[in-house]
Amino acid sequence: MERGNRKSRIGVVVSNKMAKTVVVKVERRVTEPKYGKIVKRAEKYKAHDENNACQIGDKVRIVETRPMSKDKRWRVAETLEKAEV
């Protein structure tokens, strides 16, 4: 039996103050409906980080997973690039 395709997003870690949890800000570009200008829209996701490996500023890929808490439904799949120190 094959699992369904999981959603995946790429974003930047904006907070790592919780235990095993990071907040990832994902930006997307959308066309504004009335005037057609392209604008940035951002959304924050809480993602599970098992080893507390992510630092603020890291670029990460998160994937959908089972609900882990009240508002944590994503987990960090991989770190794409580390933050500049």
Buried (B, 14 or more C-beta within 10 A) or exposed (E): EEEEEEEEBBBBBEBBEEEBBBBBEBEEEEEEEEEEEEEEEEEEBBBBBEEEEBEEBBBBBBBBBEEBEEEBBBBBBEBEEEEEE
